[in-house]
Amino acid sequence: MSAIAIIMMVIACVTVFGGVIFALINLQRNPDELSGEFADEERLSRKTL
């Protein structure tokens, strides 16, 4: 492979895996509490208030 192809591959990998890491960190800091098991309980408690 040429140097340009390797550079583009590295940039693409950093972009993809950097986005995945950013998404995981963002989910840890701001968990999505309105999905999964607790979603129904959360919605029901909001309706009763």
Secondary structure by P-SEA (a helix, b strand, c coil): ccaaaaaaaaaaaaaaaaaaaaaaaaaaaccccccccaaaaaaaaaaac
